[in-house]
Amino acid sequence: MSLAEQRTENDEQSAVSVIGLGQMGTRLAQAFLAAGYATTVWNRSPAKADALVAQGAVRAATAAAAVTAGPLVVVCLPDYATVHGVLGPVAAELRGRTLVNLTSGTPEEAADAADRAAGHGAAYLDGAAMSGTRLVGRPEALFVLSGSRAAFDTHQAVLRSLGNTVYLGADPALAPVYDTALFGLAWGALAGFYHSVALTRAAGVDPSAFAGVAAAHMQFVTSLMTEHARQAQEGSFPDDDGTVEVHRAAMEHLAHTGTAQGVGTEVPALFRSLLEQAAADGHGASGIASVIETIAKGARKD
Ligand SMILES: NC(=O)c1ccc[n+]([C@@H]2O[C@H](COP(=O)([O-])OP(=O)(O)OC[C@H]3O[C@@H](n4cnc5c(N)ncnc54)[C@H](OP(=O)(O)O)[C@@H]3O)[C@@H](O)[C@H]2O)c1
C-alpha cells in the first residue's frame, strides 16, 4: 500500500493533533505523519510548522483549531504551567477528546492535569518520552503512558507510531514516577560509564575500544535486574552475586586505581558510601541488592 493510500485509509480511522513543535513535538508529528496518520500541528511561533506542513501536516491557525481537528490531542511543551496556559483558554473544546500530555513533570503535576482534563470532560493520558528525540518513530523509542485505559486502547495504534508505547496503569502519576526513576537509572549507568572512561583513558585506553567491551558487559549488569527486583519484592537477599562486604572490599580497588590515575573520586565515593551504609544497617553478609533497603530507608533511623 502506498503512503498516500495508507494516509487515506488512516484519515477515515483517526487523526491526531500535536501542540508544541519544539525538538520533541516536531519529532512526534513527523512520526505520526510517517505512519500515515492525518496530523494537525500548532506552535506558538508558526514558522516551526513549515517543514511539517511540507511533509503533509495540516497547520492549525490557533490552539483551539488544533484541539477541534480530531479526537486525539498530543501536547508537548516545556512544562505543565505552559500546558495550562495554552490549553486553559480552549479547555471547553477538549470535551469528548483524549489529551495525551508528553510534557515532563512531577507526579503531582500529572495528577492535577488529569483532574483538570476530567473537569473539562476529556480523557487523559500522562506520558514521557524516554529515548531522546533521535529514535522517535522507531520501535526502540520508549514512551511510558498512564491514565485512562480506555483512551489508551482507543488510540494505541496511533500512539504506537511513536515507538514502544508502554501503558503503566490507571494512575496518571505513574508516568512521571517511571520517567524520573528511569532518568535516574540512565544517569546512574552513565555516571559509572563516564567515570570508567576517564579512568581507562588516563591509563592510555582508547575510549571507543573500552566502550565496545563495556557495552557487551552491560548484558551481565542488566541480567541481574530481574533477579534483584525479585529479591527486593521478597525482602530476602541471598549472596549469589557476592555479599555487601565482598563488594565493599572490591570497591577499594576501584577507588585506589582512580586515585592512582589522578581522576576524580566522586563516583566510587558514592558506591563506597552506599555499601558502607548497607553494612552498617546489618547487611554486610547479605547480597548486594540489600542496598535497595538502605536507600529505601532514607533518613529513617531503624
Ligand atoms: N528534547 C528532548 O530530547 C526531550 C526528551 C524527553 C522529554 N522531553 C520533554 O519534552 C518537552 C518539550 O521539550 P522540547 O525539547 O521539545 O522543548 P523545546 O525544543 O524547547 O520546545 C519548546 C516548545 O514549547 C513552546 N513554548 C514555550 N513556551 C510557550 C508558551 N508560553 N506558549 C506556547 N508555546 C510555548 C515553544 O514554542 P516557540 O517555538 O514559539 O518558542 C516550543 O515549540 C519538555 O517537557 C521536555 O522535558 C524532551
The ligand as an SDF file (V2000), in Angstrom:
LIG
                    3D

 48 52  0  0  0  0  0  0  0  0999 V2000
   14.1430   17.2970   23.6060 N   0  0  0  0  0  0  0  0  0  0  0  0
   14.3040   16.1160   24.2260 C   0  0  0  0  0  0  0  0  0  0  0  0
   15.2620   15.3680   23.9640 O   0  0  0  0  0  0  0  0  0  0  0  0
   13.2830   15.6360   25.2200 C   0  0  0  0  0  0  0  0  0  0  0  0
   13.3470   14.3090   25.6910 C   0  0  0  0  0  0  0  0  0  0  0  0
   12.3970   13.8600   26.6010 C   0  0  0  0  0  0  0  0  0  0  0  0
   11.4250   14.7250   27.0490 C   0  0  0  0  0  0  0  0  0  0  0  0
   11.3790   15.9980   26.5880 N   0  0  0  0  0  0  0  0  0  0  0  0
   10.3380   16.8880   27.1190 C   0  0  0  0  0  0  0  0  0  0  0  0
    9.5190   17.3800   26.0740 O   0  0  0  0  0  0  0  0  0  0  0  0
    9.0460   18.6750   26.4410 C   0  0  0  0  0  0  0  0  0  0  0  0
    9.3520   19.6380   25.2910 C   0  0  0  0  0  0  0  0  0  0  0  0
   10.7630   19.6500   25.1210 O   0  0  0  0  0  0  0  0  0  0  0  0
   11.4410   20.1800   23.7890 P   0  0  0  0  0  0  0  0  0  0  0  0
   12.8440   19.6870   23.8160 O   0  0  0  0  0  0  0  0  0  0  0  0
   10.5850   19.8830   22.6160 O   0  0  0  0  0  0  0  0  0  0  0  0
   11.4310   21.7480   24.0820 O   0  0  0  0  0  0  0  0  0  0  0  0
   11.8490   22.9400   23.1220 P   0  0  0  0  0  0  0  0  0  0  0  0
   12.5920   22.4460   21.9380 O   0  0  0  0  0  0  0  0  0  0  0  0
   12.4770   23.9770   23.9720 O   0  0  0  0  0  0  0  0  0  0  0  0
   10.4390   23.4870   22.5910 O   0  0  0  0  0  0  0  0  0  0  0  0
    9.5550   24.1270   23.4440 C   0  0  0  0  0  0  0  0  0  0  0  0
    8.2470   24.3520   22.6980 C   0  0  0  0  0  0  0  0  0  0  0  0
    7.3340   24.9530   23.6040 O   0  0  0  0  0  0  0  0  0  0  0  0
    6.8060   26.1250   23.0190 C   0  0  0  0  0  0  0  0  0  0  0  0
    6.5330   27.1100   24.0510 N   0  0  0  0  0  0  0  0  0  0  0  0
    7.3710   27.5470   25.0180 C   0  0  0  0  0  0  0  0  0  0  0  0
    6.7560   28.4400   25.7970 N   0  0  0  0  0  0  0  0  0  0  0  0
    5.4900   28.5830   25.3110 C   0  0  0  0  0  0  0  0  0  0  0  0
    4.3710   29.3530   25.6880 C   0  0  0  0  0  0  0  0  0  0  0  0
    4.4100   30.1680   26.7460 N   0  0  0  0  0  0  0  0  0  0  0  0
    3.2580   29.2320   24.9470 N   0  0  0  0  0  0  0  0  0  0  0  0
    3.1870   28.4130   23.8830 C   0  0  0  0  0  0  0  0  0  0  0  0
    4.2240   27.6400   23.4640 N   0  0  0  0  0  0  0  0  0  0  0  0
    5.3570   27.7290   24.1840 C   0  0  0  0  0  0  0  0  0  0  0  0
    7.8750   26.6060   22.0610 C   0  0  0  0  0  0  0  0  0  0  0  0
    7.2620   27.4250   21.1120 O   0  0  0  0  0  0  0  0  0  0  0  0
    8.1170   28.5160   20.2780 P   0  0  0  0  0  0  0  0  0  0  0  0
    8.6360   27.7870   19.1080 O   0  0  0  0  0  0  0  0  0  0  0  0
    7.0840   29.5490   19.9420 O   0  0  0  0  0  0  0  0  0  0  0  0
    9.1810   29.0400   21.2020 O   0  0  0  0  0  0  0  0  0  0  0  0
    8.3820   25.2780   21.5040 C   0  0  0  0  0  0  0  0  0  0  0  0
    7.5430   24.7900   20.4950 O   0  0  0  0  0  0  0  0  0  0  0  0
    9.7410   19.0730   27.7480 C   0  0  0  0  0  0  0  0  0  0  0  0
    8.9020   18.8450   28.8440 O   0  0  0  0  0  0  0  0  0  0  0  0
   10.9400   18.1290   27.7820 C   0  0  0  0  0  0  0  0  0  0  0  0
   11.3780   17.8550   29.1000 O   0  0  0  0  0  0  0  0  0  0  0  0
   12.2790   16.4910   25.6840 C   0  0  0  0  0  0  0  0  0  0  0  0
  1  2  1  0
  2  3  2  0
  2  4  1  0
  4  5  1  0
  4 48  2  0
  5  6  2  0
  6  7  1  0
  7  8  2  0
  8  9  1  0
  8 48  1  0
  9 10  1  0
  9 46  1  0
 10 11  1  0
 11 12  1  0
 11 44  1  0
 12 13  1  0
 13 14  1  0
 14 15  2  0
 14 16  1  0
 14 17  1  0
 17 18  1  0
 18 19  2  0
 18 20  1  0
 18 21  1  0
 21 22  1  0
 22 23  1  0
 23 24  1  0
 23 42  1  0
 24 25  1  0
 25 26  1  0
 25 36  1  0
 26 27  1  0
 26 35  1  0
 27 28  2  0
 28 29  1  0
 29 30  1  0
 29 35  2  0
 30 31  1  0
 30 32  2  0
 32 33  1  0
 33 34  2  0
 34 35  1  0
 36 37  1  0
 36 42  1  0
 37 38  1  0
 38 39  2  0
 38 40  1  0
 38 41  1  0
 42 43  1  0
 44 45  1  0
 44 46  1  0
 46 47  1  0
M  CHG  2   8   1  16  -1
M  END
$$$$
